[in-house]
Amino acid sequence: MQTQQEAPDEPGPVERVYRHLVAHLSGAHDGGRLPSERALAARLRVSRQSVRAAFRRLNQIGRVVRVVGSGSYVVAEPTPSHRTLPDAAMLDVLEVRHILEPTIAALATSRATGDDFTRIRRRLEELQQAAEPDIAKRLGYLFWQEMARATRNPLLATIYQLLTDCREQLGWGPTAGLAGDAGRQAVQAKLAAAIFDALKARDGEHARVLAAERTRNMLMALADPDGTPAEARWTALDI
């Protein structure tokens, strides 16, 4: 006697939206703007709550960033790298940042285009809206990656990507010797905003000085966390 095979369960509304967005992401470019919640809800005939939940899933795995008042944007899937990363310590990473970031800031002020400003502003907004310290740290590196791209120097951008990969290899959790501070994320966001303002004003020297002082404070806090003034430690904690 034949038994009727049960049909597989239909995916729920959140899963349907999620699959639709994943399919859309496969052909989208980095930084591309996604359809609004309202448009997706109407197109797929689901509630906006279902669309919001699908966006949240994509945001949690790093494929989408959401900017309040602006929309949702594509984050390109990381390209697999076959190179072996050096066994770098935190001090190594900070020393290279201290060398690179002032130069990146100065070059970007003279070479950034309107599209660069848009991407850098988006990263700044993400940093300002970050709710968790670990996320804020990573977003700080993404901000500087966009700054490096704005220099129009592909070698410099590639070197900064390598630096970010080395930092990620160390993990984004608390750094030994650097205590957390309630004001650190706000201070970091203000510093990034000040550098962005210098970028818009095409003031390369001011951008260079801000970047150099920021990384110098990081090195001071890592070398002598107990002796560093509180304000310098706040500046130093976004590593």
C-alpha positions as CSV (number, residue, x, y, z in Angstrom):
1,M,0.0,0.0,0.0
2,Q,1.4,3.3,-1.1
3,T,1.6,6.1,1.4
4,Q,1.3,9.7,0.3
5,Q,4.6,11.6,0.9
6,E,4.1,14.7,3.0
7,A,4.9,17.9,1.2
8,P,7.7,19.9,2.8
9,D,6.6,22.7,5.1
10,E,6.4,26.1,3.3
11,P,8.9,28.6,4.7
12,G,7.4,31.2,7.0
13,P,7.3,34.9,6.0
14,V,10.6,35.8,7.7
15,E,12.4,33.0,5.9
16,R,10.8,33.9,2.6
17,V,12.0,37.5,2.9
18,Y,15.5,36.3,4.1
19,R,15.9,34.0,1.1
20,H,14.7,36.8,-1.3
21,L,17.3,39.2,0.2
22,V,20.1,36.6,0.1
23,A,19.4,36.0,-3.6
24,H,19.4,39.7,-4.2
25,L,22.8,40.1,-2.3
26,S,24.5,37.6,-4.6
27,G,24.4,40.1,-7.5
28,A,24.7,43.3,-5.5
29,H,27.7,45.5,-5.2
30,D,29.3,46.6,-1.9
31,G,27.5,49.7,-0.5
32,G,24.5,49.2,-2.7
33,R,21.2,50.3,-1.2
34,L,18.5,47.7,-0.6
35,P,14.8,48.2,-1.1
36,S,12.9,49.7,1.8
37,E,10.9,47.7,4.3
38,R,7.7,49.1,2.9
39,A,8.6,48.2,-0.7
40,L,9.7,44.6,0.3
41,A,6.6,44.1,2.4
42,A,4.3,45.1,-0.5
43,R,6.3,43.0,-3.1
44,L,6.4,39.8,-1.0
45,R,3.0,40.4,0.7
46,V,4.3,40.1,4.2
47,S,4.3,42.4,7.2
48,R,6.9,45.0,7.8
49,Q,7.8,43.2,11.0
50,S,8.8,40.1,9.0
51,V,10.9,42.2,6.7
52,R,12.6,43.8,9.7
53,A,13.3,40.4,11.2
54,A,15.0,39.2,8.0
55,F,17.1,42.4,7.8
56,R,18.1,41.8,11.4
57,R,19.4,38.3,10.6
58,L,21.4,39.6,7.7
59,N,22.8,42.4,9.9
60,Q,23.9,39.9,12.5
61,I,26.0,37.9,10.0
62,G,27.5,41.0,8.6
63,R,25.9,41.1,5.1
64,V,23.8,44.2,5.6
65,V,24.3,47.4,7.5
66,R,21.4,49.6,8.6
67,V,21.7,53.4,8.9
68,V,18.8,55.1,10.8
69,G,17.0,57.5,8.5
70,S,18.9,56.3,5.4
71,G,18.2,52.7,4.7
72,S,19.9,49.3,4.5
73,Y,23.1,48.7,2.5
74,V,25.0,45.7,1.2
75,V,28.2,44.6,2.8
76,A,30.2,42.5,0.3
77,E,31.0,38.9,1.4
78,P,34.7,38.7,2.4
79,T,36.9,37.3,-0.4
80,P,38.6,34.2,0.9
81,S,42.3,34.9,1.4
82,H,44.9,32.2,0.9
83,R,47.8,34.2,2.3
84,T,49.2,33.4,5.7
85,L,48.8,36.3,8.1
86,P,51.9,37.2,10.2
87,D,51.8,36.4,13.9
88,A,51.3,40.0,14.9
89,A,50.8,41.3,18.4
90,M,48.6,44.2,19.4
91,L,51.6,46.5,19.7
92,D,52.6,45.6,16.1
93,V,49.1,46.5,14.8
94,L,49.1,49.8,16.7
95,E,52.6,50.8,15.4
96,V,51.5,50.2,11.8
97,R,48.3,52.2,12.4
98,H,50.4,55.0,13.8
99,I,52.5,55.0,10.6
100,L,49.6,54.5,8.1
101,E,46.6,56.5,9.4
102,P,48.1,60.0,9.4
103,T,49.3,59.5,5.8
104,I,45.9,58.1,4.8
105,A,44.1,61.0,6.3
106,A,46.3,63.5,4.6
107,L,46.1,61.9,1.1
108,A,42.3,61.3,1.4
109,T,41.6,65.0,2.0
110,S,43.1,65.9,-1.5
111,R,41.8,62.8,-3.4
112,A,38.4,61.9,-2.0
113,T,35.4,62.1,-4.4
114,G,31.7,62.6,-3.7
115,D,31.2,58.8,-3.7
116,D,34.0,58.4,-1.2
117,F,32.4,61.0,1.1
118,T,29.2,59.0,1.0
119,R,30.8,55.7,1.9
120,I,32.9,57.3,4.7
121,R,29.9,59.1,6.1
122,R,28.0,55.8,6.2
123,R,30.8,54.1,8.1
124,L,30.9,57.1,10.5
125,E,27.1,56.8,11.1
126,E,27.5,53.1,11.8
127,L,30.2,53.8,14.3
128,Q,28.1,56.4,16.0
129,Q,25.2,54.0,16.3
130,A,27.2,51.0,17.4
131,A,25.7,49.4,20.6
132,E,28.4,47.0,21.5
133,P,32.2,47.8,22.1
134,D,33.4,44.9,20.0
135,I,31.2,46.1,17.1
136,A,32.4,49.6,17.5
137,K,36.1,48.5,17.3
138,R,35.5,46.6,14.0
139,L,33.5,49.6,12.6
140,G,36.5,51.8,13.4
141,Y,38.7,49.7,11.2
142,L,36.0,49.8,8.4
143,F,35.9,53.6,8.7
144,W,39.7,53.7,8.0
145,Q,39.4,51.1,5.2
146,E,37.1,53.6,3.4
147,M,39.5,56.4,4.1
148,A,42.3,54.2,2.6
149,R,40.2,53.6,-0.5
150,A,39.7,57.3,-0.8
151,T,43.5,57.8,-1.2
152,R,43.2,56.3,-4.7
153,N,46.3,54.2,-3.9
154,P,45.4,50.5,-4.3
155,L,48.6,49.4,-2.5
156,L,47.8,51.5,0.5
157,A,44.3,50.2,0.6
158,T,45.5,46.6,0.4
159,I,48.0,47.2,3.2
160,Y,45.3,48.5,5.4
161,Q,43.1,45.5,4.6
162,L,46.0,43.3,5.7
163,L,46.3,45.3,8.9
164,T,42.6,44.8,9.6
165,D,42.9,41.1,9.0
166,C,45.7,40.9,11.5
167,R,43.6,42.8,14.0
168,E,40.7,40.5,13.5
169,Q,43.0,37.5,14.0
170,L,43.6,38.9,17.5
171,G,39.9,39.0,18.3
172,W,37.7,41.9,19.0
173,G,37.2,41.3,22.7
174,P,38.7,43.3,25.6
175,T,42.5,44.0,25.3
176,A,44.6,43.0,28.3
177,G,45.8,46.1,30.2
178,L,43.1,48.4,28.8
179,A,40.1,48.9,31.0
180,G,36.8,49.7,29.6
181,D,35.3,53.1,30.0
182,A,31.7,54.2,29.7
183,G,32.6,57.2,27.4
184,R,35.1,55.5,25.1
185,Q,32.7,54.9,22.1
186,A,31.4,58.4,22.2
187,V,34.9,59.8,22.3
188,Q,35.9,57.6,19.4
189,A,32.9,58.6,17.3
190,K,33.7,62.3,18.0
191,L,37.3,61.8,16.9
192,A,36.2,60.0,13.7
193,A,33.7,62.8,13.1
194,A,36.4,65.4,13.5
195,I,38.6,63.6,11.0
196,F,35.7,63.5,8.6
197,D,35.1,67.2,9.0
198,A,38.8,67.8,8.2
199,L,38.4,65.6,5.2
200,K,35.3,67.6,3.9
201,A,37.2,70.8,4.5
202,R,40.2,69.5,2.5
203,D,42.4,70.3,5.5
204,G,45.0,67.6,5.2
205,E,47.3,68.8,7.9
206,H,44.5,68.9,10.5
207,A,43.3,65.5,9.5
208,R,46.9,64.2,9.8
209,V,47.4,65.7,13.2
210,L,44.2,64.3,14.5
211,A,45.0,60.8,13.3
212,A,48.5,60.9,14.6
213,E,47.4,62.0,18.1
214,R,44.7,59.4,18.2
215,T,47.1,56.5,17.5
216,R,49.8,58.0,19.8
217,N,47.3,57.9,22.6
218,M,46.5,54.2,21.8
219,L,50.2,53.3,22.0
220,M,50.5,55.2,25.3
221,A,47.6,53.4,26.9
222,L,48.9,50.0,25.7
223,A,52.4,50.7,27.1
224,D,51.3,52.2,30.4
225,P,47.6,51.7,31.0
226,D,47.9,52.6,34.8
227,G,49.8,55.8,34.2
228,T,47.9,57.1,31.2
229,P,45.4,59.9,32.0
230,A,41.7,58.9,31.8
231,E,41.0,61.0,28.7
232,A,43.9,59.5,26.8
233,R,42.7,56.0,27.7
234,W,39.3,56.8,26.4
235,T,40.9,57.9,23.1
236,A,43.0,54.7,23.1
237,L,40.3,52.1,23.6
238,D,39.1,51.7,20.0
239,I,41.8,49.3,18.9
